[in-house]
Amino acid sequence: MSPLPAGKVLAFAARGERRCLGVRRGGRRTVCPYAAVLDGAGAKDQCASCAQLDRSRSVAADTMADDPRPYGVYLAYFGPGLLKVGITAAERGPARLVEQGAVAYAWLGRGPLMAARRAEALLGSALAVPDRFGKAAKRAARGALPPVGDRIAELARLHGAACGLPGWPETLEPVGFACHDHTELFGLDRIPAEVAELGAPAAGAEIVGEVVAGVGADVYLRLRGGGEQEGTAVLDLRVLSGWVLGAASGSVTTVPVREREGGRRVRGDEGGGQEGLF
């Protein structure tokens, strides 16, 4: 069950300074030794030193080639023409796909880490399948999703093309096609066509709204306040990491809100002087 179900009212304020969350290793978190203050506008919740230490033992940074765990190779769908390839530890199941906000996905293969990496590289070179998309592209695609059947067909075509490639790693076991869709889990049907974007909070800034849907790190809120302050806006929850959050003292959102490209304006940029997210 989602910790932020539709209809839940959020009303909180950012307190003090935004600080580095340190390094998480082996299920435990080590506090940042510098108590570093972070830029409030960024999504990263680590200072440069802690981030460097994290990457010294990281699958994403290719510094864990000796990882003995089995890995899964997946194809993730974010919208028409937005399909990517990626890998994740098999023990995590679909958690990585949920974190990324994949609208739908299909498993492609399973095996050792380096075999999974080779398959990922093979799709990139032979089929020009990327391994990532930016936040703006993902958000824009959610506003114009085709029917589920079309998503399945697009994933199936890529899955078939990938499985037919020469040079498939021998130690990677292919997985038959099966599409998994996140429409219900994320509440995609509840996201309106016109959505504004909430910027990052500054100290003392408040966010007040009702949860509409949640997609990966994005939460869609129906803002409260009346007049131009009404409407639905999306917030990247990662910009809250490192802040101490307390109860809101008011009834309106004071974080800057800006319209998306081609969308209507929900609210002005007053309230902290920061620019909203792109």
PASEBA-1860 file (N, C-alpha, C; in nm, 3 decimals):
! residues 278
1> MSPLPAGK> 0.085/-0.120/0.000/0.000/0.000/0.000/0.089/0.125/0.000 ~ 0.047/0.224/-0.078/0.126/0.346/-0.086/0.120/0.423/0.045 ~ 0.234/0.481/0.090/0.232/0.562/0.212/0.163/0.696/0.189 ~ 0.136/0.730/0.062/0.067/0.854/0.030/-0.055/0.822/-0.057 ~ -0.159/0.765/0.002/-0.277/0.727/-0.075/-0.353/0.848/-0.125 ~ -0.427/0.831/-0.233/-0.508/0.940/-0.287/-0.606/0.989/-0.181 ~ -0.617/1.122/-0.171/-0.706/1.182/-0.073/-0.637/1.224/0.056 ~ -0.516/1.176/0.079/-0.443/1.213/0.202/-0.403/1.359/0.193
9> VLAFAARG> -0.424/1.434/0.301/-0.389/1.575/0.305/-0.249/1.591/0.363 ~ -0.164/1.663/0.291/-0.030/1.694/0.338/-0.024/1.842/0.375 ~ 0.038/1.873/0.486/0.053/2.012/0.530/0.179/2.022/0.614 ~ 0.291/2.060/0.550/0.418/2.062/0.620/0.502/2.181/0.577 ~ 0.603/2.210/0.659/0.695/2.321/0.633/0.838/2.274/0.647 ~ 0.929/2.333/0.569/1.072/2.303/0.578/1.132/2.388/0.689 ~ 1.209/2.324/0.776/1.268/2.394/0.890/1.421/2.392/0.884 ~ 1.484/2.495/0.935/1.629/2.499/0.949/1.702/2.501/0.816
17> ERRCLGVR> 1.804/2.413/0.802/1.883/2.404/0.681/1.873/2.264/0.622 ~ 1.890/2.255/0.492/1.890/2.125/0.427/2.031/2.067/0.435 ~ 2.043/1.948/0.497/2.176/1.891/0.520/2.193/1.754/0.455 ~ 2.318/1.721/0.424/2.355/1.594/0.362/2.309/1.476/0.447 ~ 2.257/1.372/0.381/2.208/1.255/0.453/2.315/1.148/0.474 ~ 2.437/1.174/0.430/2.545/1.079/0.453/2.543/0.963/0.355 ~ 2.593/0.847/0.398/2.610/0.731/0.311/2.537/0.611/0.371 ~ 2.466/0.538/0.284/2.397/0.417/0.329/2.471/0.294/0.276
25> RGGRRTVC> 2.514/0.208/0.365/2.586/0.087/0.329/2.537/-0.030/0.414 ~ 2.512/-0.143/0.349/2.473/-0.263/0.424/2.350/-0.244/0.508 ~ 2.255/-0.163/0.460/2.132/-0.141/0.534/2.144/-0.041/0.648 ~ 2.262/0.021/0.663/2.282/0.119/0.770/2.328/0.252/0.709 ~ 2.287/0.360/0.772/2.326/0.493/0.724/2.432/0.554/0.816 ~ 2.541/0.602/0.752/2.647/0.672/0.824/2.627/0.822/0.807 ~ 2.622/0.893/0.917/2.598/1.037/0.914/2.712/1.109/0.843 ~ 2.680/1.213/0.767/2.781/1.293/0.699/2.876/1.354/0.802
33> PYAAVLDG> 3.007/1.329/0.792/3.100/1.381/0.893/3.118/1.532/0.886 ~ 3.072/1.593/0.776/3.089/1.737/0.758/2.961/1.815/0.792 ~ 2.851/1.741/0.818/2.721/1.807/0.840/2.697/1.911/0.731 ~ 2.728/1.873/0.608/2.725/1.967/0.495/2.586/2.021/0.467 ~ 2.580/2.150/0.439/2.454/2.214/0.399/2.440/2.201/0.248 ~ 2.322/2.161/0.202/2.297/2.135/0.061/2.221/2.249/-0.005 ~ 2.235/2.255/-0.137/2.156/2.347/-0.218/2.010/2.303/-0.210 ~ 1.923/2.392/-0.172/1.783/2.357/-0.156/1.712/2.321/-0.284
41> AGAKDQCA> 1.765/2.364/-0.399/1.694/2.343/-0.526/1.725/2.210/-0.592 ~ 1.829/2.139/-0.549/1.870/2.016/-0.616/1.797/1.894/-0.562 ~ 1.797/1.787/-0.644/1.735/1.662/-0.603/1.832/1.575/-0.524 ~ 1.963/1.601/-0.534/2.062/1.520/-0.465/2.062/1.549/-0.315 ~ 2.068/1.441/-0.236/2.064/1.458/-0.091/2.198/1.426/-0.025 ~ 2.307/1.433/-0.105/2.441/1.409/-0.051/2.534/1.521/-0.093 ~ 2.632/1.547/-0.008/2.738/1.641/-0.046/2.833/1.568/-0.141 ~ 2.926/1.639/-0.202/3.017/1.580/-0.300/3.101/1.468/-0.240
49> SCAQLDRS> 3.146/1.485/-0.117/3.232/1.384/-0.054/3.156/1.255/-0.027 ~ 3.035/1.265/0.024/2.956/1.145/0.052/2.912/1.077/-0.077 ~ 2.881/1.156/-0.179/2.843/1.099/-0.308/2.959/1.022/-0.368 ~ 3.081/1.075/-0.355/3.199/1.007/-0.408/3.222/0.875/-0.335 ~ 3.202/0.874/-0.205/3.218/0.751/-0.128/3.112/0.649/-0.169 ~ 2.991/0.694/-0.192/2.883/0.605/-0.237/2.919/0.537/-0.368 ~ 2.975/0.613/-0.461/3.006/0.561/-0.593/3.129/0.470/-0.594 ~ 3.203/0.469/-0.483/3.319/0.380/-0.475/3.278/0.234/-0.464
57> RSVAADTM> 3.152/0.211/-0.433/3.099/0.074/-0.425/2.956/0.078/-0.477 ~ 2.944/0.090/-0.610/2.813/0.115/-0.670/2.798/0.040/-0.801 ~ 2.683/-0.026/-0.819/2.654/-0.093/-0.946/2.641/0.011/-1.057 ~ 2.575/0.122/-1.026/2.554/0.225/-1.128/2.685/0.282/-1.178 ~ 2.785/0.290/-1.092/2.915/0.345/-1.130/3.013/0.237/-1.178 ~ 2.962/0.112/-1.193/3.045/0.000/-1.238/3.164/-0.024/-1.147 ~ 3.145/-0.007/-1.016/3.252/-0.032/-0.920/3.218/-0.153/-0.831 ~ 3.125/-0.238/-0.880/3.088/-0.361/-0.807/3.085/-0.480/-0.902
65> ADDPRPYG> 3.188/-0.493/-0.984/3.191/-0.601/-1.083/3.193/-0.739/-1.019 ~ 3.232/-0.747/-0.891/3.239/-0.876/-0.823/3.110/-0.912/-0.750 ~ 3.004/-0.834/-0.770/2.877/-0.860/-0.702/2.824/-0.998/-0.746 ~ 2.808/-1.093/-0.653/2.767/-1.230/-0.691/2.616/-1.246/-0.710 ~ 2.537/-1.145/-0.679/2.392/-1.159/-0.688/2.345/-1.169/-0.833 ~ 2.234/-1.241/-0.858/2.176/-1.242/-0.993/2.108/-1.109/-1.022 ~ 2.110/-1.069/-1.147/2.050/-0.944/-1.190/1.946/-0.966/-1.298 ~ 1.848/-0.879/-1.300/1.746/-0.883/-1.404/1.766/-0.767/-1.500
73> VYLAYFGP> 1.747/-0.795/-1.629/1.748/-0.691/-1.732/1.603/-0.662/-1.767 ~ 1.566/-0.536/-1.772/1.427/-0.500/-1.798/1.415/-0.396/-1.909 ~ 1.296/-0.389/-1.967/1.258/-0.284/-2.059/1.149/-0.203/-1.990 ~ 1.166/-0.073/-1.981/1.070/0.013/-1.912/1.005/0.110/-2.010 ~ 0.875/0.125/-1.997/0.796/0.213/-2.085/0.749/0.334/-2.005 ~ 0.778/0.455/-2.057/0.735/0.578/-1.991/0.634/0.656/-2.075 ~ 0.619/0.619/-2.201/0.528/0.687/-2.291/0.564/0.649/-2.434 ~ 0.486/0.692/-2.532/0.514/0.658/-2.672/0.656/0.697/-2.712
81> GLLKVGIT> 0.734/0.601/-2.757/0.871/0.627/-2.798/0.969/0.641/-2.684 ~ 0.923/0.634/-2.561/1.010/0.647/-2.443/1.027/0.510/-2.377 ~ 1.112/0.426/-2.435/1.143/0.295/-2.381/1.292/0.287/-2.351 ~ 1.327/0.236/-2.235/1.467/0.227/-2.196/1.497/0.087/-2.149 ~ 1.627/0.056/-2.143/1.674/-0.070/-2.088/1.747/-0.042/-1.958 ~ 1.740/-0.135/-1.865/1.809/-0.116/-1.738/1.830/-0.249/-1.669 ~ 1.904/-0.247/-1.559/1.927/-0.368/-1.481/1.898/-0.337/-1.334 ~ 1.865/-0.443/-1.261/1.840/-0.430/-1.118/1.867/-0.564/-1.052
89> AAERGPAR> 1.909/-0.563/-0.927/1.930/-0.687/-0.854/1.799/-0.766/-0.851 ~ 1.806/-0.895/-0.885/1.685/-0.977/-0.894/1.608/-0.978/-0.762 ~ 1.679/-0.971/-0.650/1.615/-0.975/-0.518/1.525/-0.855/-0.493 ~ 1.545/-0.745/-0.569/1.463/-0.625/-0.551/1.331/-0.634/-0.626 ~ 1.317/-0.732/-0.714/1.192/-0.743/-0.789/1.166/-0.618/-0.870 ~ 1.039/-0.571/-0.871/1.005/-0.452/-0.951/1.028/-0.320/-0.881 ~ 1.093/-0.319/-0.764/1.108/-0.196/-0.686/1.175/-0.085/-0.767 ~ 1.278/-0.121/-0.845/1.350/-0.021/-0.924/1.259/0.042/-1.029
97> LVEQGAVA> 1.169/-0.038/-1.087/1.077/0.014/-1.188/0.978/0.112/-1.125 ~ 0.934/0.081/-1.002/0.842/0.170/-0.931/0.913/0.301/-0.897 ~ 1.038/0.292/-0.851/1.116/0.411/-0.815/1.133/0.504/-0.935 ~ 1.152/0.447/-1.052/1.174/0.527/-1.172/1.045/0.584/-1.229 ~ 0.932/0.535/-1.182/0.805/0.583/-1.236/0.772/0.522/-1.371 ~ 0.816/0.397/-1.395/0.786/0.331/-1.522/0.636/0.306/-1.532 ~ 0.576/0.349/-1.641/0.433/0.327/-1.663/0.406/0.178/-1.682 ~ 0.494/0.109/-1.753/0.484/-0.036/-1.774/0.625/-0.090/-1.794
105> YAWLGRGP> 0.640/-0.221/-1.780/0.773/-0.280/-1.798/0.760/-0.429/-1.832 ~ 0.870/-0.485/-1.880/0.878/-0.628/-1.908/1.020/-0.674/-1.880 ~ 1.034/-0.792/-1.820/1.166/-0.849/-1.796/1.220/-0.906/-1.926 ~ 1.351/-0.894/-1.944/1.415/-0.940/-2.067/1.509/-1.058/-2.042 ~ 1.578/-1.059/-1.930/1.671/-1.167/-1.900/1.714/-1.164/-1.756 ~ 1.784/-1.271/-1.715/1.830/-1.281/-1.576/1.962/-1.357/-1.573 ~ 2.057/-1.306/-1.496/2.186/-1.374/-1.487/2.286/-1.292/-1.410 ~ 2.417/-1.323/-1.424/2.522/-1.250/-1.351/2.528/-1.103/-1.391
113> LMAARRAE> 2.583/-1.023/-1.301/2.588/-0.878/-1.322/2.653/-0.840/-1.454 ~ 2.770/-0.893/-1.484/2.840/-0.851/-1.604/2.769/-0.895/-1.731 ~ 2.699/-1.009/-1.726/2.620/-1.052/-1.841/2.503/-0.956/-1.861 ~ 2.442/-0.914/-1.751/2.332/-0.817/-1.760/2.382/-0.685/-1.817 ~ 2.501/-0.643/-1.776/2.560/-0.520/-1.829/2.586/-0.532/-1.980 ~ 2.634/-0.649/-2.024/2.660/-0.668/-2.167/2.530/-0.662/-2.247 ~ 2.425/-0.720/-2.194/2.296/-0.714/-2.264/2.246/-0.571/-2.273 ~ 2.262/-0.496/-2.166/2.222/-0.356/-2.164/2.298/-0.277/-2.271
121> ALLGSALA> 2.428/-0.302/-2.280/2.511/-0.233/-2.380/2.475/-0.278/-2.521 ~ 2.440/-0.406/-2.536/2.404/-0.458/-2.668/2.279/-0.389/-2.722 ~ 2.178/-0.369/-2.637/2.057/-0.301/-2.682/2.085/-0.156/-2.717 ~ 2.177/-0.096/-2.644/2.212/0.042/-2.673/2.280/0.057/-2.808 ~ 2.372/-0.033/-2.839/2.448/-0.023/-2.963/2.371/-0.074/-3.084 ~ 2.297/-0.184/-3.068/2.230/-0.247/-3.182/2.093/-0.187/-3.211 ~ 2.021/-0.145/-3.107/1.885/-0.096/-3.125/1.867/0.049/-3.080 ~ 1.974/0.113/-3.037/1.970/0.253/-2.991/1.870/0.273/-2.878
129> VPDRFGKA> 1.862/0.175/-2.789/1.774/0.186/-2.673/1.850/0.257/-2.561 ~ 1.803/0.371/-2.513/1.875/0.444/-2.407/1.863/0.375/-2.272 ~ 1.946/0.418/-2.177/1.938/0.362/-2.042/1.882/0.462/-1.942 ~ 1.834/0.576/-1.992/1.773/0.673/-1.900/1.695/0.779/-1.978 ~ 1.600/0.840/-1.909/1.527/0.956/-1.960/1.520/1.060/-1.849 ~ 1.513/1.186/-1.887/1.504/1.293/-1.789/1.365/1.305/-1.728 ~ 1.359/1.373/-1.615/1.233/1.392/-1.544/1.129/1.464/-1.628 ~ 1.172/1.567/-1.702/1.077/1.646/-1.781/1.009/1.561/-1.887
137> AKRAARGA> 1.086/1.473/-1.953/1.028/1.388/-2.057/0.927/1.290/-1.999 ~ 0.960/1.233/-1.884/0.868/1.139/-1.819/0.737/1.206/-1.780 ~ 0.749/1.325/-1.720/0.629/1.396/-1.677/0.540/1.434/-1.794 ~ 0.602/1.483/-1.901/0.524/1.524/-2.018/0.450/1.407/-2.079 ~ 0.513/1.288/-2.081/0.451/1.171/-2.142/0.328/1.124/-2.065 ~ 0.326/1.145/-1.933/0.212/1.098/-1.852/0.082/1.168/-1.887 ~ 0.092/1.286/-1.948/-0.028/1.362/-1.981/-0.094/1.317/-2.109 ~ -0.031/1.226/-2.183/-0.088/1.182/-2.311/-0.057/1.035/-2.335
145> LPPVGDRI> -0.091/0.950/-2.238/-0.062/0.808/-2.251/-0.164/0.739/-2.340 ~ -0.118/0.650/-2.428/-0.211/0.574/-2.512/-0.276/0.463/-2.430 ~ -0.374/0.391/-2.487/-0.437/0.279/-2.415/-0.335/0.172/-2.377 ~ -0.370/0.093/-2.275/-0.280/-0.010/-2.226/-0.239/-0.105/-2.337 ~ -0.330/-0.138/-2.427/-0.297/-0.229/-2.536/-0.185/-0.177/-2.623 ~ -0.183/-0.048/-2.647/-0.075/0.011/-2.728/0.059/0.005/-2.655 ~ 0.056/0.022/-2.525/0.179/0.014/-2.446/0.236/-0.128/-2.452 ~ 0.148/-0.226/-2.437/0.190/-0.366/-2.442/0.252/-0.397/-2.577
153> AELARLHG> 0.187/-0.350/-2.684/0.236/-0.379/-2.820/0.374/-0.319/-2.843 ~ 0.396/-0.196/-2.794/0.525/-0.131/-2.815/0.635/-0.203/-2.737 ~ 0.605/-0.244/-2.614/0.701/-0.320/-2.536/0.729/-0.455/-2.600 ~ 0.625/-0.520/-2.650/0.640/-0.653/-2.710/0.730/-0.648/-2.834 ~ 0.714/-0.543/-2.914/0.797/-0.531/-3.034/0.945/-0.518/-2.997 ~ 0.974/-0.434/-2.898/1.113/-0.416/-2.857/1.167/-0.543/-2.792 ~ 1.086/-0.610/-2.712/1.128/-0.734/-2.646/1.165/-0.838/-2.751 ~ 1.082/-0.852/-2.855/1.110/-0.949/-2.960/1.237/-0.916/-3.036
161> AACGLPGW> 1.256/-0.786/-3.066/1.377/-0.744/-3.137/1.501/-0.768/-3.053 ~ 1.491/-0.743/-2.923/1.606/-0.761/-2.834/1.645/-0.908/-2.823 ~ 1.546/-0.995/-2.809/1.574/-1.138/-2.794/1.633/-1.199/-2.922 ~ 1.610/-1.135/-3.035/1.661/-1.186/-3.162/1.798/-1.134/-3.199 ~ 1.860/-1.054/-3.114/1.990/-0.997/-3.145/2.101/-1.101/-3.137 ~ 2.193/-1.100/-3.232/2.313/-1.185/-3.218/2.404/-1.127/-3.111 ~ 2.480/-1.212/-3.047/2.571/-1.165/-2.943/2.509/-1.161/-2.804 ~ 2.391/-1.222/-2.788/2.327/-1.227/-2.656/2.418/-1.304/-2.558
169> PETLEPVG> 2.444/-1.249/-2.440/2.534/-1.315/-2.344/2.485/-1.456/-2.310 ~ 2.575/-1.555/-2.320/2.538/-1.694/-2.299/2.489/-1.722/-2.158 ~ 2.542/-1.649/-2.060/2.505/-1.675/-1.921/2.381/-1.599/-1.876 ~ 2.321/-1.523/-1.969/2.199/-1.449/-1.936/2.079/-1.529/-1.987 ~ 1.996/-1.573/-1.894/1.878/-1.653/-1.930/1.765/-1.562/-1.979 ~ 1.718/-1.581/-2.104/1.608/-1.496/-2.155/1.480/-1.521/-2.076 ~ 1.398/-1.418/-2.065/1.269/-1.427/-1.997/1.160/-1.400/-2.099 ~ 1.059/-1.487/-2.105/0.948/-1.469/-2.199/0.874/-1.340/-2.174
177> FACHDHTE> 0.812/-1.285/-2.278/0.747/-1.155/-2.266/0.623/-1.160/-2.177 ~ 0.616/-1.067/-2.085/0.498/-1.045/-2.000/0.500/-0.900/-1.957 ~ 0.396/-0.826/-1.990/0.391/-0.683/-1.958/0.326/-0.660/-1.822 ~ 0.385/-0.571/-1.744/0.331/-0.532/-1.614/0.301/-0.382/-1.620 ~ 0.178/-0.344/-1.594/0.136/-0.205/-1.607/0.109/-0.144/-1.469 ~ 0.148/-0.016/-1.452/0.137/0.051/-1.322/0.026/0.155/-1.316 ~ -0.068/0.149/-1.407/-0.177/0.247/-1.408/-0.247/0.255/-1.273 ~ -0.287/0.140/-1.220/-0.361/0.137/-1.094/-0.271/0.171/-0.976
185> LFGLDRIP> -0.149/0.116/-0.974/-0.058/0.142/-0.863/-0.029/0.290/-0.848 ~ -0.001/0.359/-0.958/0.035/0.500/-0.953/-0.087/0.593/-0.950 ~ -0.200/0.543/-0.996/-0.317/0.632/-1.009/-0.305/0.721/-1.131 ~ -0.250/0.667/-1.241/-0.226/0.748/-1.361/-0.354/0.807/-1.417 ~ -0.465/0.737/-1.401/-0.592/0.787/-1.454/-0.642/0.910/-1.379 ~ -0.584/0.938/-1.263/-0.629/1.054/-1.183/-0.548/1.180/-1.214 ~ -0.442/1.167/-1.292/-0.358/1.283/-1.322/-0.422/1.365/-1.434 ~ -0.456/1.491/-1.408/-0.521/1.574/-1.512/-0.423/1.614/-1.621
193> AEVAELGA> -0.477/1.661/-1.732/-0.394/1.700/-1.846/-0.310/1.824/-1.814 ~ -0.366/1.915/-1.735/-0.295/2.039/-1.701/-0.241/2.030/-1.559 ~ -0.110/2.025/-1.549/-0.044/2.011/-1.419/0.069/2.112/-1.409 ~ 0.072/2.186/-1.299/0.182/2.278/-1.273/0.294/2.204/-1.202 ~ 0.404/2.272/-1.175/0.518/2.210/-1.108/0.559/2.290/-0.986 ~ 0.573/2.219/-0.874/0.618/2.282/-0.751/0.770/2.288/-0.749 ~ 0.823/2.402/-0.710/0.967/2.416/-0.697/1.016/2.359/-0.565 ~ 1.145/2.372/-0.540/1.204/2.323/-0.416/1.178/2.422/-0.303
201> PAAGAEIV> 1.160/2.373/-0.181/1.133/2.464/-0.069/1.257/2.535/-0.019 ~ 1.235/2.652/0.036/1.338/2.722/0.113/1.297/2.710/0.260 ~ 1.385/2.751/0.350/1.353/2.743/0.492/1.227/2.822/0.522 ~ 1.133/2.757/0.589/1.007/2.821/0.624/0.898/2.805/0.521 ~ 0.930/2.757/0.401/0.828/2.740/0.297/0.734/2.626/0.334 ~ 0.608/2.641/0.294/0.507/2.542/0.329/0.440/2.484/0.205 ~ 0.399/2.358/0.217/0.325/2.288/0.112/0.199/2.232/0.174 ~ 0.086/2.267/0.117/-0.044/2.222/0.167/-0.126/2.174/0.049
209> GEVVAGVG> -0.167/2.049/0.052/-0.246/1.997/-0.059/-0.295/1.855/-0.033 ~ -0.379/1.808/-0.122/-0.437/1.674/-0.114/-0.375/1.585/-0.221 ~ -0.332/1.467/-0.182/-0.267/1.377/-0.276/-0.365/1.330/-0.383 ~ -0.324/1.344/-0.509/-0.402/1.297/-0.623/-0.347/1.164/-0.674 ~ -0.215/1.157/-0.689/-0.149/1.037/-0.740/-0.002/1.043/-0.704 ~ 0.065/0.928/-0.715/0.209/0.922/-0.689/0.277/0.836/-0.793 ~ 0.378/0.890/-0.861/0.449/0.818/-0.966/0.599/0.827/-0.938 ~ 0.659/0.718/-0.893/0.800/0.722/-0.857/0.823/0.824/-0.747
217> ADVYLRLR> 0.916/0.917/-0.770/0.946/1.021/-0.671/0.850/1.140/-0.683 ~ 0.763/1.139/-0.783/0.669/1.250/-0.803/0.538/1.226/-0.730 ~ 0.491/1.326/-0.657/0.359/1.321/-0.597/0.277/1.437/-0.654 ~ 0.155/1.407/-0.697/0.066/1.507/-0.754/-0.030/1.553/-0.645 ~ -0.034/1.684/-0.624/-0.113/1.742/-0.516/-0.217/1.839/-0.571 ~ -0.337/1.832/-0.514/-0.440/1.933/-0.541/-0.420/2.042/-0.437 ~ -0.368/2.156/-0.482/-0.332/2.263/-0.389/-0.455/2.328/-0.329 ~ -0.438/2.379/-0.209/-0.546/2.448/-0.138/-0.516/2.596/-0.126
225> GGGEQEGT> -0.619/2.675/-0.121/-0.599/2.818/-0.100/-0.700/2.906/-0.169 ~ -0.767/2.853/-0.272/-0.868/2.933/-0.339/-0.811/3.021/-0.449 ~ -0.894/3.059/-0.545/-0.852/3.148/-0.653/-0.743/3.085/-0.738 ~ -0.640/3.164/-0.770/-0.532/3.116/-0.855/-0.444/3.012/-0.787 ~ -0.461/2.997/-0.657/-0.380/2.900/-0.584/-0.438/2.758/-0.595 ~ -0.556/2.743/-0.652/-0.616/2.612/-0.672/-0.557/2.547/-0.795 ~ -0.556/2.415/-0.798/-0.507/2.342/-0.914/-0.420/2.226/-0.871 ~ -0.379/2.145/-0.967/-0.295/2.030/-0.940/-0.151/2.061/-0.979
233> AVLDLRVL> -0.058/2.027/-0.890/0.084/2.050/-0.916/0.162/1.926/-0.876 ~ 0.277/1.904/-0.940/0.359/1.787/-0.912/0.484/1.829/-0.836 ~ 0.520/1.750/-0.736/0.637/1.777/-0.652/0.730/1.658/-0.657 ~ 0.859/1.681/-0.683/0.961/1.578/-0.675/1.000/1.563/-0.528 ~ 0.962/1.452/-0.467/0.987/1.433/-0.324/1.134/1.432/-0.289 ~ 1.220/1.410/-0.387/1.363/1.408/-0.358/1.415/1.543/-0.309 ~ 1.348/1.652/-0.347/1.394/1.784/-0.303/1.365/1.807/-0.155 ~ 1.289/1.716/-0.092/1.261/1.728/0.051/1.366/1.657/0.136
241> SGWVLGAA> 1.446/1.567/0.073/1.547/1.492/0.148/1.649/1.587/0.209 ~ 1.675/1.571/0.338/1.772/1.654/0.408/1.709/1.767/0.487 ~ 1.582/1.797/0.459/1.512/1.899/0.536/1.450/1.836/0.661 ~ 1.438/1.913/0.766/1.355/1.875/0.880/1.216/1.929/0.849 ~ 1.116/1.841/0.848/0.980/1.883/0.813/0.894/1.893/0.938 ~ 0.826/2.006/0.951/0.734/2.027/1.062/0.595/2.058/1.010 ~ 0.501/2.072/1.100/0.363/2.100/1.061/0.353/2.241/1.002 ~ 0.270/2.255/0.899/0.247/2.385/0.838/0.166/2.472/0.933
249> SGSVTTVP> 0.197/2.601/0.934/0.123/2.693/1.020/0.010/2.762/0.945 ~ 0.015/2.758/0.811/-0.087/2.821/0.729/-0.170/2.719/0.653 ~ -0.251/2.767/0.560/-0.341/2.679/0.485/-0.315/2.685/0.335 ~ -0.207/2.752/0.293/-0.177/2.762/0.151/-0.031/2.725/0.126 ~ 0.000/2.687/0.003/0.135/2.652/-0.038/0.214/2.780/-0.067 ~ 0.333/2.792/-0.008/0.416/2.911/-0.030/0.542/2.878/-0.110 ~ 0.558/2.753/-0.148/0.667/2.714/-0.238/0.633/2.767/-0.377 ~ 0.732/2.812/-0.456/0.702/2.861/-0.591/0.639/2.754/-0.679
257> VREREGGR> 0.539/2.793/-0.755/0.469/2.703/-0.846/0.473/2.764/-0.984 ~ 0.510/2.685/-1.083/0.515/2.737/-1.219/0.444/2.642/-1.314 ~ 0.396/2.699/-1.422/0.327/2.617/-1.522/0.425/2.533/-1.600 ~ 0.378/2.420/-1.647/0.457/2.340/-1.740/0.449/2.401/-1.878 ~ 0.543/2.364/-1.963/0.543/2.413/-2.100/0.409/2.380/-2.165 ~ 0.338/2.482/-2.209/0.210/2.460/-2.275/0.094/2.449/-2.180 ~ 0.120/2.454/-2.046/0.013/2.441/-1.949/-0.030/2.575/-1.895 ~ -0.134/2.575/-1.811/-0.181/2.701/-1.756/-0.106/2.731/-1.628
265> RVRGDEGG> -0.105/2.857/-1.590/-0.037/2.898/-1.468/-0.128/2.874/-1.349 ~ -0.075/2.811/-1.245/-0.153/2.787/-1.124/-0.130/2.898/-1.023 ~ -0.006/2.943/-1.015/0.027/3.039/-0.910/0.157/3.110/-0.947 ~ 0.176/3.228/-0.895/0.296/3.305/-0.924/0.419/3.247/-0.858 ~ 0.535/3.307/-0.884/0.662/3.257/-0.833/0.702/3.324/-0.702 ~ 0.610/3.395/-0.637/0.644/3.458/-0.511/0.651/3.352/-0.403 ~ 0.714/3.384/-0.293/0.717/3.289/-0.181/0.849/3.218/-0.173 ~ 0.960/3.288/-0.161/1.088/3.223/-0.143/1.190/3.264/-0.245
273> GQEGLF> 1.145/3.320/-0.360/1.239/3.370/-0.458/1.312/3.264/-0.537 ~ 1.277/3.135/-0.518/1.346/3.031/-0.593/1.272/3.001/-0.722 ~ 1.344/2.953/-0.821/1.280/2.912/-0.944/1.222/2.773/-0.926 ~ 1.110/2.745/-0.996/1.050/2.614/-0.990/1.131/2.515/-1.071 ~ 1.095/2.389/-1.056/1.162/2.284/-1.131/1.126/2.296/-1.277 ~ 1.218/2.253/-1.364/1.192/2.263/-1.508/1.091/2.161/-1.552
END
